[in-house]
């Protein structure tokens, strides 16, 4: 299968979520230049398991999301871009970083919506929004509790997973979900765990 250009990051990209990047590292400038030249500005985003975004040599998770670039511009050697998460994939084989990461991937199936899941979806959204409101009392790095979601159910599910105040490792688990129901059940479990963590007072030194 064709190789996909990859951009490992310290955060998880979900389908139907925006991605904004300021790219300055030479290997990724080369990558973007080649994508623009090929008139196919899509690349894969995976979470870094160990290591850092800059410098190379990082270890990466094997599941990610394709980013489809919508806007791109350059100024003073820095490229700014806005992209949108589209389909999920699983890495089959990591190729040599030459000079940027590449991998052969397998596209994961789209989630299928079932109207019978609507009560669970409504309950899950209420839980996530309530936990976001709670988390905002302790942290500024969370989504607002009243953030709007898509009208279509499957995009809204992925957006709900993206805004939930859970860890990046939890987000990787959510990204691997094989069905809409599995995604919702995992989201309920992980959000409840997060809510308990926010409720627990910090121990005194």
Secondary structure, DSSP 4 states (H G I P E B T S, - for coil): --EEEEEEESSPPPTT-EEEEEE-SHHHHHHHHHHHHTT--EEEEEEEEES-SSSS--EEEEEEEEEEEEEEEEETTEEEEEEEEEEEEEEEEEPP-SSS-EEEEEEPPPP---GGGHHHHHHHHHHHHHHHHHHTTT-SSS--TT----SSHHHHHHHHHHHS---HHHHHHHHT-SSHHHHHHHHHHHHHHHHHHHHSPPPP-
